[in-house]
Amino acid sequence: MPVVRTTDTEIHFETEGDPRLPALMFSNSLGTDWRMWQLQVNSLRGQFRMIRYDTRGHGRSAAPPGPYSLAQLGQDALAVLDHLDIERAHFCGISMGGATAQWLGIHARQRLRKLVIANSAARIGTEAGWRERAALARREGLDGIAAGAPGRWFTPDFATQDPLTVTALAETLRAGSAEGYAACCEALALADLRAQLGEIRVPTLIIAGAADPVTTVADAQAMREAIPDARLVTLAASHISNIEAAPAFSEALSRFLAA
């Protein structure tokens, strides 16, 4: 299992594609793992060298005691790029991964070609809400959080049409590290990039889900207005739009990165 060892943790990653192709890095949402991008990998195969990794506290990455910070999440992504000797990459992150994408756009734009921020916001939720969820995860584990996740992640129609996909993603959350999940909640509790979005100076695509109750279309519009020359695409989906609207998501990603 390929991992990068940083000063305080180990980050699992997977690569696919010719190293001579442009690099495209994917960053997962809270409670999921690197496998959530499989439909995009299938669609974009042959166009990019694709790198998927597990955010610290998730999947096969280690889960050191928290709290974590958004800066740590961004530095972990850079550590993977460094390990692979990739100077610049396209970066696509969803939800929590979208917050990491924004941090990279602000603090490490020299490492980026283009930036894709999906189903995210410059300020996701509230500090109190995230701290309450972190405390719940540590106190009771992830079963209850996983039970309620599909209603936040997907529209009822998609949940009815593809229950196996929805169940599998919820099981990934349930099987995860409660400490890793809680520590990432604490990173999101303090993550507020609204005042810094204007510092993102790389071509940026923002993807929103029309039915997303977590990071709304209004959140996406606010990012588009703050990031110079950013583009916005709205898909017929809820919060995990790369799965619910996979063909449209992959097409928007491919068109933007190829332009």
Backbone bond lengths (Angstrom), bond angles and torsions (degrees), N, CA, C in turn:
res aa  C-N    CA-C-N  psi(-1)  N-CA   C-N-CA  omega(-1)  CA-C   N-CA-C  phi
1 M - - - 1.465 - - 1.526 109.25 -
2 P 1.334 118.97 116.69 1.472 120.10 -178.05 1.530 111.72 -71.46
3 V 1.324 115.48 130.12 1.463 120.76 178.09 1.518 109.04 -137.81
4 V 1.324 114.89 154.68 1.458 123.09 170.12 1.517 107.35 -107.52
5 R 1.312 117.09 128.99 1.457 121.61 177.45 1.524 109.21 -96.59
6 T 1.317 116.22 116.63 1.460 121.68 176.98 1.517 108.63 -99.33
7 T 1.309 116.71 -170.44 1.466 119.68 -177.80 1.528 112.38 -66.56
8 D 1.341 117.61 -25.71 1.462 118.49 -174.52 1.518 114.75 -133.43
9 T 1.344 118.85 2.05 1.460 118.49 -177.47 1.522 110.55 -160.88
10 E 1.325 115.68 -179.86 1.460 122.75 174.28 1.520 108.15 -125.05
11 I 1.331 116.18 130.43 1.458 122.24 -178.89 1.522 109.23 -111.11
12 H 1.305 115.37 120.48 1.471 121.43 177.25 1.521 110.13 -81.15
13 F 1.322 116.35 141.51 1.461 120.83 177.67 1.524 110.07 -145.76
14 E 1.316 115.70 160.62 1.458 123.26 174.90 1.521 108.22 -136.07
15 T 1.319 116.57 143.61 1.462 120.98 177.98 1.513 109.90 -124.27
16 E 1.306 115.26 153.65 1.459 121.67 176.47 1.523 108.46 -151.82
17 G 1.330 116.48 136.90 1.452 120.47 176.38 1.518 112.93 111.46
18 D 1.321 114.48 164.49 1.458 122.43 -178.25 1.528 110.19 -65.66
19 P 1.338 118.69 125.54 1.466 120.48 178.82 1.525 113.87 -59.85
20 R 1.337 117.39 -16.36 1.456 120.25 178.69 1.523 112.50 -79.81
21 L 1.327 117.57 -14.12 1.462 121.43 179.27 1.531 110.35 -79.67
22 P 1.347 117.29 159.12 1.470 119.41 174.99 1.525 110.71 -57.18
23 A 1.314 116.73 140.12 1.460 121.32 -178.72 1.524 110.87 -83.27
24 L 1.324 115.69 138.89 1.459 123.13 176.79 1.516 107.60 -131.23
25 M 1.326 116.57 118.55 1.458 122.54 -176.83 1.525 110.14 -108.04
26 F 1.331 116.54 135.90 1.460 122.68 -179.70 1.527 110.02 -113.09
27 S 1.340 116.26 141.84 1.465 121.88 -179.91 1.529 109.64 -127.06
28 N 1.335 115.95 127.21 1.468 121.50 -170.91 1.528 113.29 -78.79
29 S 1.317 114.06 166.55 1.460 121.87 177.70 1.530 110.17 -86.92
30 L 1.313 115.78 169.28 1.457 121.86 179.37 1.529 110.01 -60.83
31 G 1.336 116.25 127.31 1.451 120.73 175.45 1.515 115.19 87.22
32 T 1.330 118.15 1.16 1.467 121.03 178.74 1.534 108.30 -114.52
33 D 1.326 116.53 -165.08 1.460 118.88 177.00 1.522 109.74 -148.54
34 W 1.327 116.13 -172.61 1.460 122.49 -173.91 1.521 113.49 -58.36
35 R 1.329 117.00 -24.20 1.463 120.51 -176.47 1.525 113.04 -71.28
36 M 1.327 118.37 -14.23 1.455 120.10 -177.43 1.533 112.10 -64.44
37 W 1.328 117.71 -15.00 1.464 122.07 -177.25 1.531 113.30 -97.08
38 Q 1.328 118.04 11.01 1.458 119.95 -173.46 1.526 112.77 -59.31
39 L 1.320 117.74 -38.46 1.475 120.14 -178.55 1.521 110.88 -66.19
40 Q 1.331 117.49 -34.51 1.463 119.56 176.85 1.532 110.11 -71.92
41 V 1.307 118.02 -39.55 1.461 120.60 177.09 1.522 110.16 -60.56
42 N 1.332 116.48 -43.71 1.470 119.96 178.25 1.518 111.35 -60.02
43 S 1.321 117.08 -40.80 1.457 121.90 -175.28 1.517 112.56 -75.23
44 L 1.330 116.89 -35.88 1.468 121.10 -171.78 1.520 113.02 -100.12
45 R 1.319 116.67 5.13 1.466 120.92 -178.50 1.531 110.40 -55.67
46 G 1.314 116.05 133.01 1.456 121.11 -179.59 1.520 113.78 94.41
47 Q 1.341 117.12 -13.34 1.462 120.57 -179.94 1.530 112.92 -98.58
48 F 1.333 116.34 -27.43 1.455 120.83 -173.16 1.523 110.67 -142.74
49 R 1.325 114.93 159.15 1.454 120.35 162.05 1.526 105.71 -87.52
50 M 1.314 117.78 112.08 1.454 121.48 -170.79 1.524 111.04 -101.25
51 I 1.312 114.76 133.35 1.465 122.17 179.71 1.518 108.19 -120.47
52 R 1.315 115.82 121.97 1.463 121.10 173.30 1.531 107.75 -116.19
53 Y 1.317 116.19 140.70 1.458 119.73 178.73 1.520 109.25 -140.72
54 D 1.315 115.39 159.46 1.460 121.55 175.32 1.527 109.09 -94.62
55 T 1.320 115.96 121.33 1.457 119.84 172.99 1.530 109.64 -54.27
56 R 1.314 116.81 144.35 1.474 119.60 179.93 1.525 110.16 -50.71
57 G 1.336 114.95 139.93 1.455 120.23 -177.40 1.511 114.09 85.95
58 H 1.333 117.49 0.32 1.457 122.21 -175.46 1.525 111.13 -128.28
59 G 1.320 114.95 153.66 1.456 121.16 172.62 1.516 112.57 53.03
60 R 1.332 115.81 -129.46 1.458 121.53 -177.46 1.531 112.75 -91.26
61 S 1.321 117.73 -1.27 1.462 119.96 173.56 1.525 109.52 -74.91
62 A 1.317 115.61 155.46 1.461 119.66 178.41 1.531 110.67 -70.38
63 A 1.317 114.89 161.67 1.468 121.41 -179.23 1.520 108.98 -126.57
64 P 1.337 117.69 75.25 1.466 119.34 177.96 1.526 110.00 -64.69
65 P 1.316 117.16 158.80 1.466 119.42 179.90 1.528 111.17 -58.17
66 G 1.340 115.35 141.10 1.445 121.02 179.56 1.515 112.40 -88.15
67 P 1.322 116.61 -171.17 1.463 126.03 3.58 1.529 112.30 -77.13
68 Y 1.345 115.53 158.35 1.453 121.10 172.27 1.528 108.04 -100.28
69 S 1.335 114.68 170.23 1.459 120.71 174.59 1.514 109.22 -125.37
70 L 1.325 116.67 159.40 1.458 120.12 177.40 1.524 110.24 -63.09
71 A 1.322 117.16 -34.17 1.467 119.86 177.04 1.518 110.81 -60.75
72 Q 1.324 118.08 -39.76 1.462 120.27 177.32 1.525 111.11 -63.56
73 L 1.318 116.83 -40.54 1.463 119.55 179.66 1.526 110.44 -63.12
74 G 1.324 116.47 -41.66 1.454 119.78 177.76 1.518 112.25 -66.58
75 Q 1.321 116.95 -41.17 1.465 120.61 179.91 1.518 111.77 -67.03
76 D 1.326 117.45 -31.61 1.464 120.03 175.18 1.531 111.02 -62.38
77 A 1.323 116.22 -43.09 1.469 119.52 177.94 1.526 110.41 -61.85
78 L 1.312 117.37 -42.51 1.458 120.61 178.33 1.526 111.45 -64.09
79 A 1.327 116.81 -34.65 1.464 119.86 178.54 1.523 111.26 -63.28
80 V 1.324 116.62 -37.01 1.472 119.91 176.78 1.526 109.99 -65.64
81 L 1.333 116.97 -45.89 1.464 120.04 177.95 1.527 110.85 -59.71
82 D 1.321 116.69 -43.54 1.462 120.37 178.81 1.526 110.83 -60.26
83 H 1.319 115.84 -44.71 1.458 120.98 -178.94 1.528 111.39 -59.98
84 L 1.323 116.06 -34.85 1.463 121.33 -178.54 1.528 112.46 -90.94
85 D 1.330 117.00 4.58 1.471 122.24 -179.06 1.531 112.11 56.81
86 I 1.331 115.76 40.91 1.465 121.96 177.90 1.528 107.78 -102.66
87 E 1.313 115.87 114.27 1.462 120.08 -177.11 1.519 111.61 -74.70
88 R 1.346 116.82 -43.67 1.463 121.28 -178.72 1.521 109.55 -139.41
89 A 1.326 115.86 144.01 1.457 120.93 -177.86 1.520 110.17 -145.02
90 H 1.315 115.73 154.60 1.454 120.27 162.02 1.530 107.00 -72.68
91 F 1.329 116.79 146.27 1.466 120.30 -179.16 1.514 108.99 -132.60
92 C 1.336 115.95 127.98 1.462 122.47 179.29 1.516 108.76 -126.74
93 G 1.325 116.94 117.60 1.457 121.51 179.05 1.508 111.07 -128.01
94 I 1.319 116.14 145.26 1.463 121.19 -179.58 1.529 110.21 -118.97
95 S 1.323 116.72 135.01 1.461 124.35 178.85 1.534 109.99 57.39
96 M 1.338 119.15 -112.57 1.460 119.54 175.61 1.523 110.64 -58.25
97 G 1.328 116.91 -39.25 1.458 120.37 175.37 1.512 112.25 -62.94
98 G 1.334 116.79 -28.95 1.456 120.33 175.04 1.510 112.25 -70.35
99 A 1.342 116.89 -32.26 1.465 120.08 173.49 1.523 110.31 -66.45
100 T 1.338 115.93 -41.02 1.463 119.98 175.44 1.526 110.11 -60.93
101 A 1.334 116.85 -40.72 1.464 120.97 178.39 1.525 110.90 -59.27
102 Q 1.320 116.70 -44.05 1.463 119.77 179.21 1.527 110.98 -63.16
103 W 1.328 116.53 -42.37 1.465 119.71 179.19 1.529 110.41 -59.74
104 L 1.315 116.41 -42.87 1.467 120.13 178.82 1.521 110.66 -64.53
105 G 1.327 116.70 -41.11 1.456 119.67 179.18 1.517 112.82 -62.07
106 I 1.309 116.63 -31.10 1.468 121.97 179.94 1.524 111.71 -83.65
107 H 1.335 116.80 -43.39 1.465 120.94 -168.74 1.530 114.51 -106.07
108 A 1.327 118.56 -13.99 1.476 119.81 -175.98 1.524 110.71 -143.03
109 R 1.325 116.60 41.12 1.465 118.66 -174.90 1.520 112.77 -63.66
110 Q 1.337 117.31 -21.31 1.459 119.60 178.70 1.529 111.69 -68.25
111 R 1.338 117.46 -14.24 1.465 121.48 179.30 1.519 112.21 -95.03
112 L 1.329 117.46 -0.54 1.453 121.39 -172.41 1.523 112.39 -112.12
113 R 1.314 115.29 143.78 1.465 121.74 167.88 1.535 108.73 -92.33
114 K 1.328 115.87 -64.68 1.458 121.54 175.28 1.522 108.86 -135.62
115 L 1.333 114.78 159.31 1.456 121.74 -173.07 1.526 109.15 -125.16
116 V 1.336 116.05 133.75 1.464 121.40 175.70 1.523 108.20 -124.33
117 I 1.324 115.47 119.99 1.466 123.21 -178.65 1.526 107.18 -112.69
118 A 1.326 116.97 110.39 1.465 120.96 -174.71 1.526 110.97 -112.25
119 N 1.323 116.02 135.31 1.465 122.47 173.16 1.526 111.02 44.23
120 S 1.315 114.64 56.37 1.452 120.60 -176.98 1.514 109.14 -140.48
121 A 1.316 115.88 -173.51 1.456 121.82 179.23 1.519 107.90 -159.82
122 A 1.314 115.52 159.03 1.464 119.17 176.16 1.525 111.32 -69.70
123 R 1.327 115.74 -24.16 1.472 121.94 174.18 1.516 106.55 -139.62
124 I 1.329 117.12 106.21 1.458 121.71 -178.27 1.523 108.80 -94.24
125 G 1.317 117.32 118.37 1.458 120.38 176.88 1.522 112.55 66.02
126 T 1.335 114.88 -155.22 1.463 121.52 -178.46 1.521 110.18 -126.06
127 E 1.314 115.66 156.79 1.462 119.25 178.51 1.528 110.72 -59.75
128 A 1.316 116.71 -44.43 1.467 119.39 -178.56 1.520 111.35 -62.51
129 G 1.342 116.59 -41.71 1.450 120.30 -179.49 1.517 112.79 -62.67
130 W 1.326 116.69 -42.43 1.467 119.98 179.50 1.519 111.21 -68.58
131 R 1.316 117.09 -38.67 1.468 118.96 -179.64 1.532 110.50 -67.84
132 E 1.314 116.55 -35.82 1.468 119.51 176.24 1.525 110.92 -64.62
133 R 1.338 116.07 -40.62 1.470 118.52 -179.94 1.526 110.77 -68.93
134 A 1.336 117.07 -38.08 1.469 119.76 176.58 1.528 110.86 -60.46
135 A 1.324 116.20 -44.23 1.468 119.91 179.81 1.528 110.80 -64.42
136 L 1.337 116.61 -38.75 1.467 120.75 178.53 1.522 110.76 -63.28
137 A 1.334 117.05 -44.14 1.460 120.52 -179.61 1.516 110.97 -61.75
138 R 1.312 117.57 -42.86 1.465 120.22 -179.44 1.531 111.58 -70.13
139 R 1.311 115.67 -33.38 1.469 119.44 -175.97 1.531 112.17 -80.16
140 E 1.348 116.50 -41.91 1.461 119.86 -170.26 1.522 113.90 -119.47
141 G 1.334 117.72 -2.08 1.452 118.95 -176.79 1.523 111.24 82.26
142 L 1.321 116.03 -167.99 1.461 120.93 -171.04 1.526 114.61 -104.64
143 D 1.319 118.36 0.60 1.462 119.80 -177.06 1.523 112.17 -59.37
144 G 1.324 117.21 -51.12 1.460 120.27 -177.74 1.513 112.13 -65.99
145 I 1.331 117.27 -39.48 1.466 120.82 178.36 1.518 110.21 -64.08
146 A 1.335 116.36 -41.10 1.465 120.14 179.48 1.525 111.46 -66.01
147 A 1.322 116.84 -35.57 1.464 119.95 -179.76 1.527 111.67 -63.53
148 G 1.338 116.84 -34.06 1.457 120.17 -178.24 1.511 114.38 -91.40
149 A 1.342 117.57 -8.83 1.462 120.45 -173.92 1.518 114.67 -64.95
150 P 1.348 120.15 -42.11 1.471 118.49 -177.46 1.524 114.05 -56.29
151 G 1.314 117.50 -32.88 1.456 120.04 178.74 1.513 113.21 -68.56
152 R 1.328 116.62 -24.62 1.460 120.51 175.40 1.524 111.53 -88.19
153 W 1.299 116.87 -29.16 1.454 121.99 -171.88 1.530 114.18 -85.58
154 F 1.341 116.59 -36.61 1.463 120.59 -170.16 1.526 111.64 -133.09
155 T 1.329 115.34 155.06 1.460 119.55 173.33 1.532 109.50 -72.26
156 P 1.330 117.72 155.67 1.473 119.72 177.49 1.529 112.48 -58.02
157 D 1.320 117.65 -36.93 1.465 119.95 179.47 1.521 111.26 -61.27
158 F 1.333 117.45 -45.29 1.463 119.59 -179.82 1.521 110.52 -66.50
159 A 1.325 117.43 -40.79 1.460 120.44 179.36 1.522 111.26 -60.08
160 T 1.331 116.93 -33.71 1.466 121.19 178.35 1.522 110.92 -75.56
161 Q 1.324 116.62 -39.71 1.458 121.16 -176.39 1.525 113.19 -74.23
162 D 1.308 117.72 -32.99 1.469 121.13 -174.88 1.530 110.45 -136.29
163 P 1.333 116.97 65.21 1.470 119.52 -176.13 1.524 113.28 -65.06
164 L 1.339 118.00 -29.41 1.459 119.57 -179.16 1.522 111.59 -64.46
165 T 1.332 116.65 -41.82 1.467 120.23 178.23 1.518 110.63 -64.36
166 V 1.320 116.34 -44.50 1.465 120.71 -178.94 1.528 110.60 -63.21
167 T 1.326 116.28 -44.73 1.464 120.47 -179.92 1.517 111.59 -64.08
168 A 1.322 116.70 -42.00 1.468 120.38 -179.30 1.526 111.51 -61.87
169 L 1.339 116.86 -40.85 1.461 119.37 -179.84 1.523 110.82 -68.33
170 A 1.335 116.67 -39.36 1.463 119.40 177.37 1.528 111.14 -64.72
171 E 1.329 116.85 -35.80 1.461 119.87 178.53 1.524 111.35 -67.84
172 T 1.335 117.27 -32.90 1.458 119.94 174.86 1.523 110.13 -60.02
173 L 1.327 116.38 -43.82 1.465 119.88 178.50 1.525 110.15 -63.37
174 R 1.338 116.63 -46.64 1.468 121.24 -176.61 1.529 111.64 -60.74
175 A 1.324 116.90 -34.89 1.461 121.15 -177.12 1.520 113.20 -85.16
176 G 1.321 117.39 -1.76 1.458 120.87 -175.76 1.518 113.64 -78.82
177 S 1.312 114.12 -178.12 1.461 121.38 178.94 1.524 110.06 -83.14
178 A 1.326 116.36 121.94 1.467 119.74 178.03 1.525 110.52 -64.24
179 E 1.341 116.95 -38.51 1.468 119.77 179.09 1.520 110.77 -67.41
180 G 1.340 117.61 -42.59 1.459 120.37 178.19 1.512 112.16 -62.20
181 Y 1.342 116.05 -42.01 1.466 121.01 178.01 1.536 109.79 -62.90
182 A 1.330 116.35 -48.32 1.468 120.54 -178.04 1.522 110.99 -62.33
183 A 1.323 117.02 -41.72 1.460 120.68 -178.29 1.522 111.61 -66.15
184 C 1.345 117.21 -33.75 1.468 120.22 175.17 1.526 110.84 -71.98
185 C 1.329 117.54 -35.12 1.465 119.67 172.93 1.530 110.22 -57.65
186 E 1.319 116.29 -39.05 1.460 119.89 -179.82 1.526 111.58 -69.40
187 A 1.342 116.78 -31.33 1.466 119.11 173.71 1.518 110.49 -64.81
188 L 1.335 116.43 -43.02 1.467 120.51 179.67 1.528 111.61 -69.24
189 A 1.328 116.85 -27.63 1.470 120.17 179.90 1.520 111.29 -59.78
190 L 1.333 116.83 -33.66 1.464 120.88 -176.47 1.524 112.94 -104.67
191 A 1.318 117.14 -1.22 1.471 120.37 -176.38 1.528 110.24 -81.56
192 D 1.313 116.28 110.85 1.462 122.14 177.34 1.528 107.61 -141.00
193 L 1.316 115.57 102.93 1.464 121.98 -173.21 1.524 112.66 -105.50
194 R 1.312 117.75 10.62 1.461 120.26 -173.34 1.529 112.95 -58.12
195 A 1.311 117.15 -39.54 1.464 119.83 -176.78 1.520 113.05 -77.05
196 Q 1.336 117.31 -10.61 1.464 120.90 -174.08 1.524 113.91 -110.88
197 L 1.315 117.98 -4.19 1.463 119.55 -174.35 1.520 112.89 -58.79
198 G 1.313 117.25 -31.67 1.457 120.31 -179.97 1.517 113.35 -64.98
199 E 1.332 117.19 -12.88 1.465 121.25 178.60 1.519 112.62 -82.62
200 I 1.332 117.51 -9.02 1.468 120.53 177.50 1.517 108.09 -74.85
201 R 1.319 116.48 116.11 1.460 121.78 -174.10 1.517 112.01 -123.39
202 V 1.329 116.55 32.29 1.457 120.82 173.78 1.525 107.28 -118.92
203 P 1.334 118.10 153.84 1.470 119.83 178.05 1.526 110.46 -54.78
204 T 1.322 115.89 129.30 1.465 120.59 -171.76 1.522 110.99 -130.48
205 L 1.330 115.18 132.85 1.457 123.09 171.45 1.520 108.17 -112.67
206 I 1.320 115.93 131.16 1.459 122.25 175.32 1.528 107.71 -110.11
207 I 1.328 115.92 129.10 1.460 121.71 178.86 1.526 108.15 -115.00
208 A 1.328 115.53 128.38 1.459 121.16 179.75 1.525 109.77 -121.35
209 G 1.325 115.63 155.73 1.456 121.65 172.52 1.513 109.46 -102.97
210 A 1.315 116.56 126.50 1.464 120.37 -176.08 1.523 112.34 -59.50
211 A 1.345 117.35 -28.80 1.460 121.27 -177.66 1.530 112.10 -108.00
212 D 1.326 118.02 17.79 1.465 121.96 -176.01 1.528 110.37 -74.59
213 P 1.343 118.24 116.79 1.464 119.82 178.60 1.526 113.35 -88.00
214 V 1.330 116.94 -8.44 1.464 121.68 -174.37 1.518 110.90 -94.05
215 T 1.311 116.34 -57.52 1.472 122.39 174.47 1.523 105.96 -119.43
216 T 1.291 116.62 105.30 1.456 122.47 -165.61 1.527 112.56 -83.54
217 V 1.321 114.78 171.21 1.462 120.13 174.24 1.523 110.01 -60.58
218 A 1.323 117.22 -35.97 1.469 120.10 176.90 1.525 111.14 -62.08
219 D 1.336 117.90 -37.88 1.465 120.63 175.66 1.522 110.25 -62.06
220 A 1.331 116.41 -42.25 1.462 120.56 179.92 1.522 111.36 -66.00
221 Q 1.316 116.38 -39.92 1.468 119.73 178.66 1.524 110.99 -64.22
222 A 1.324 116.49 -37.38 1.470 119.76 178.08 1.529 110.64 -64.16
223 M 1.323 117.55 -39.39 1.462 119.84 177.07 1.522 110.99 -66.84
224 R 1.315 116.56 -41.70 1.473 119.64 179.60 1.528 110.61 -60.11
225 E 1.322 117.14 -40.31 1.461 120.38 -179.47 1.532 112.13 -69.59
226 A 1.323 116.83 -28.71 1.465 120.32 -175.62 1.525 113.46 -89.22
227 I 1.340 117.16 -27.98 1.465 121.15 -177.48 1.523 108.59 -93.25
228 P 1.324 118.49 121.67 1.468 120.20 -176.78 1.527 112.59 -55.72
229 D 1.339 115.39 126.70 1.469 123.42 174.40 1.520 114.17 61.72
230 A 1.316 118.01 21.36 1.464 120.03 177.88 1.520 110.84 -69.51
231 R 1.318 115.70 149.54 1.459 122.51 176.51 1.524 108.63 -108.58
232 L 1.328 115.98 154.12 1.464 121.26 179.92 1.518 110.06 -130.20
233 V 1.327 115.56 131.24 1.459 122.68 173.45 1.525 107.34 -123.01
234 T 1.316 116.93 130.70 1.464 121.50 177.51 1.524 109.03 -110.42
235 L 1.330 116.16 127.23 1.463 121.80 -177.04 1.525 110.70 -108.91
236 A 1.313 115.63 156.26 1.461 121.88 177.34 1.526 108.14 -79.87
237 A 1.327 115.87 83.31 1.468 121.65 -175.05 1.511 109.05 -163.65
238 S 1.331 114.47 172.91 1.459 121.05 172.42 1.524 109.15 -99.36
239 H 1.330 117.87 -134.22 1.461 120.59 -166.82 1.530 114.09 -78.90
240 I 1.325 117.91 -34.96 1.470 120.51 179.59 1.524 107.70 -99.22
241 S 1.307 115.24 69.65 1.466 120.44 -170.77 1.516 112.88 -69.96
242 N 1.334 118.27 -24.64 1.462 118.94 -179.33 1.522 112.01 -68.67
243 I 1.343 117.28 -18.59 1.459 121.73 175.15 1.525 110.50 -99.63
244 E 1.321 117.80 -47.38 1.466 120.09 -177.00 1.526 112.03 -65.81
245 A 1.316 117.08 -38.16 1.467 121.25 179.63 1.530 109.04 -121.26
246 A 1.326 115.89 50.52 1.462 120.94 -171.29 1.527 114.03 -55.91
247 P 1.340 120.62 -48.21 1.473 118.66 -178.67 1.529 112.54 -61.32
248 A 1.334 117.16 -43.51 1.463 120.08 -179.63 1.529 110.99 -68.38
249 F 1.328 117.11 -37.65 1.458 121.04 178.04 1.529 110.38 -62.95
250 S 1.319 115.89 -48.63 1.467 120.15 -178.32 1.518 111.30 -64.70
251 E 1.327 117.37 -37.32 1.464 120.28 178.72 1.527 110.42 -65.90
252 A 1.332 116.94 -44.44 1.469 120.19 178.89 1.523 110.32 -62.16
253 L 1.314 116.90 -40.19 1.462 121.59 179.89 1.527 110.22 -64.98
254 S 1.328 116.05 -48.05 1.466 120.05 -178.70 1.505 112.36 -62.18
255 R 1.323 117.34 -44.53 1.464 120.80 179.96 1.520 112.08 -62.57
256 F 1.316 115.86 -43.82 1.467 119.37 -178.15 1.518 111.60 -66.20
257 L 1.324 117.26 -43.53 1.447 120.04 -176.58 1.522 112.07 -72.33
258 A 1.340 116.63 -26.67 1.459 120.61 -179.47 1.521 112.98 -84.81
259 A 1.335 117.69 -17.32 1.460 121.52 -173.70 1.521 110.63 -65.42
